Amino acid sequence: MRLRNPNSTKKRKKEVADLSRHQNCYEGERLDELLRSIKREVESEKLLNEALPEKIWLKQQFAVGVNDVTRVLERMAPSADSGTAVSAQNPGSKGRPSTQLQAIILACDCNPRWLTRHVPGLAESRKVPVILVKDGKRGSLRLGEVVQLKTAIALGIKVSLQ
């Protein structure tokens, strides 16, 4: 039987605390207000665009989940040193510009932590802001409510093409 290293828990809490200091971290009342405002905007936009089925519309507006957010970030061109994003096209995209993200909402209280460890660094290289959500062990549940799923560890808000 393998003994658990007591320092690993301290190290994980320190990583979350360090990340929280450097990023926007929402918890408590701030988190409630943020999620309420996002839900309000999603509902009002859905009412305006009733032509598409709800799931397709949500997929056009959000990158849902760590894998989808990572894939969209990796396809985005790295930002130039001047602080503006380079508008490059993906090879093989046949003239279509790559999907861009405005912001990423990330549940920082997920377990295991390594699921999301790469996202802030990748987002920083693309100049995409990361908003951390922390609600005990319920951050992913709260994010899932926004897109009507059980859980969502990461949500990427896509740039609207309209």
MARMI-344726 format. One record per residue (C-alpha): residue in three letters; residue number from 1; z, y, x. Coordinates in steps of 0.5 Angstrom, whole numbers, always signed. Example, Ala and Ser with C-alpha at 12.3 -4.5 7.8 and 13.67 -1.06 7.14 Angstrom:
<nodes>
> rest; nr; c3; c2; c1
> ALA; 1; +16; -9; +25
> SER; 2; +14; -2; +27
</nodes>
This chain:
<nodes>
> rest; nr; c3; c2; c1
> MET; 1; +0; +0; +0
> ARG; 2; -2; +7; +3
> LEU; 3; +3; +12; +3
> ARG; 4; +1; +19; +0
> ASN; 5; +2; +25; +5
> PRO; 6; +6; +30; +3
> ASN; 7; +3; +35; +6
> SER; 8; -4; +34; +3
> THR; 9; -1; +37; -4
> LYS; 10; +1; +43; +0
> LYS; 11; -5; +44; +3
> ARG; 12; -9; +43; -4
> LYS; 13; -4; +48; -7
> LYS; 14; -5; +53; -1
> GLU; 15; -13; +52; -1
> VAL; 16; -13; +54; -9
> ALA; 17; -8; +60; -7
> ASP; 18; -13; +62; -2
> LEU; 19; -19; +62; -6
> SER; 20; -15; +65; -12
> ARG; 21; -14; +71; -7
> HIS; 22; -21; +72; -5
> GLN; 23; -24; +71; -12
> ASN; 24; -23; +73; -19
> CYS; 25; -18; +69; -22
> TYR; 26; -17; +69; -29
> GLU; 27; -11; +65; -32
> GLY; 28; -6; +67; -38
> GLU; 29; -8; +72; -43
> ARG; 30; -13; +75; -38
> LEU; 31; -17; +68; -39
> ASP; 32; -16; +68; -46
> GLU; 33; -19; +75; -47
> LEU; 34; -25; +73; -42
> LEU; 35; -27; +66; -46
> ARG; 36; -26; +70; -53
> SER; 37; -31; +75; -50
> ILE; 38; -36; +70; -48
> LYS; 39; -35; +66; -54
> ARG; 40; -37; +72; -58
> GLU; 41; -43; +74; -54
> VAL; 42; -45; +67; -55
> GLU; 43; -45; +67; -62
> SER; 44; -48; +73; -63
> GLU; 45; -54; +71; -59
> LYS; 46; -55; +65; -62
> LEU; 47; -55; +68; -69
> LEU; 48; -61; +73; -66
> ASN; 49; -65; +67; -63
> GLU; 50; -64; +62; -69
> ALA; 51; -71; +59; -67
> LEU; 52; -69; +54; -62
> PRO; 53; -64; +48; -63
> GLU; 54; -57; +50; -61
> LYS; 55; -57; +45; -55
> ILE; 56; -64; +47; -52
> TRP; 57; -62; +55; -53
> LEU; 58; -55; +53; -49
> LYS; 59; -59; +50; -43
> GLN; 60; -63; +56; -43
> GLN; 61; -57; +61; -42
> PHE; 62; -52; +56; -38
> ALA; 63; -52; +51; -32
> VAL; 64; -47; +47; -34
> GLY; 65; -43; +42; -30
> VAL; 66; -42; +42; -22
> ASN; 67; -49; +38; -21
> ASP; 68; -53; +43; -25
> VAL; 69; -50; +49; -22
> THR; 70; -50; +46; -15
> ARG; 71; -58; +45; -16
> VAL; 72; -59; +52; -19
> LEU; 73; -56; +55; -13
> GLU; 74; -59; +51; -8
> ARG; 75; -66; +52; -11
> MET; 76; -65; +60; -11
> ALA; 77; -67; +63; -5
> PRO; 78; -61; +65; +0
> SER; 79; -60; +73; +0
> ALA; 80; -62; +78; +5
> ASP; 81; -57; +81; +10
> SER; 82; -58; +88; +6
> GLY; 83; -55; +85; +0
> THR; 84; -60; +84; -5
> ALA; 85; -63; +77; -7
> VAL; 86; -70; +75; -4
> SER; 87; -75; +74; -9
> ALA; 88; -78; +68; -7
> GLN; 89; -81; +62; -10
> ASN; 90; -80; +55; -10
> PRO; 91; -85; +51; -6
> GLY; 92; -88; +46; -11
> SER; 93; -86; +51; -17
> LYS; 94; -93; +53; -19
> GLY; 95; -92; +60; -19
> ARG; 96; -86; +60; -23
> PRO; 97; -80; +64; -20
> SER; 98; -74; +60; -19
> THR; 99; -68; +60; -24
> GLN; 100; -63; +65; -22
> LEU; 101; -55; +66; -24
> GLN; 102; -52; +72; -25
> ALA; 103; -45; +69; -24
> ILE; 104; -41; +62; -24
> ILE; 105; -35; +61; -28
> LEU; 106; -31; +55; -24
> ALA; 107; -25; +51; -26
> CYS; 108; -20; +51; -20
> ASP; 109; -15; +47; -22
> CYS; 110; -20; +41; -23
> ASN; 111; -18; +34; -19
> PRO; 112; -20; +32; -14
> ARG; 113; -21; +39; -11
> TRP; 114; -27; +37; -7
> LEU; 115; -31; +36; -13
> THR; 116; -32; +44; -13
> ARG; 117; -30; +46; -6
> HIS; 118; -38; +47; -4
> VAL; 119; -39; +52; -10
> PRO; 120; -36; +58; -7
> GLY; 121; -39; +58; +0
> LEU; 122; -46; +56; -3
> ALA; 123; -45; +62; -9
> GLU; 124; -43; +67; -3
> SER; 125; -49; +65; +1
> ARG; 126; -54; +67; -5
> LYS; 127; -49; +73; -7
> VAL; 128; -47; +70; -14
> PRO; 129; -40; +72; -16
> VAL; 130; -35; +66; -18
> ILE; 131; -30; +67; -23
> LEU; 132; -24; +62; -22
> VAL; 133; -21; +60; -29
> LYS; 134; -14; +57; -28
> ASP; 135; -10; +54; -34
> GLY; 136; -5; +49; -31
> LYS; 137; -9; +42; -32
> ARG; 138; -14; +45; -38
> GLY; 139; -19; +50; -34
> SER; 140; -24; +45; -35
> LEU; 141; -23; +44; -42
> ARG; 142; -23; +51; -44
> LEU; 143; -29; +52; -40
> GLY; 144; -32; +46; -45
> GLU; 145; -30; +50; -51
> VAL; 146; -35; +55; -49
> VAL; 147; -41; +51; -49
> GLN; 148; -38; +46; -54
> LEU; 149; -37; +40; -50
> LYS; 150; -31; +36; -48
> THR; 151; -30; +39; -41
> ALA; 152; -34; +43; -36
> ILE; 153; -32; +44; -29
> ALA; 154; -37; +49; -28
> LEU; 155; -41; +54; -32
> GLY; 156; -47; +58; -29
> ILE; 157; -49; +64; -33
> LYS; 158; -57; +64; -32
> VAL; 159; -61; +71; -31
> SER; 160; -65; +72; -38
> LEU; 161; -72; +73; -37
> GLN; 162; -73; +77; -43
</nodes>
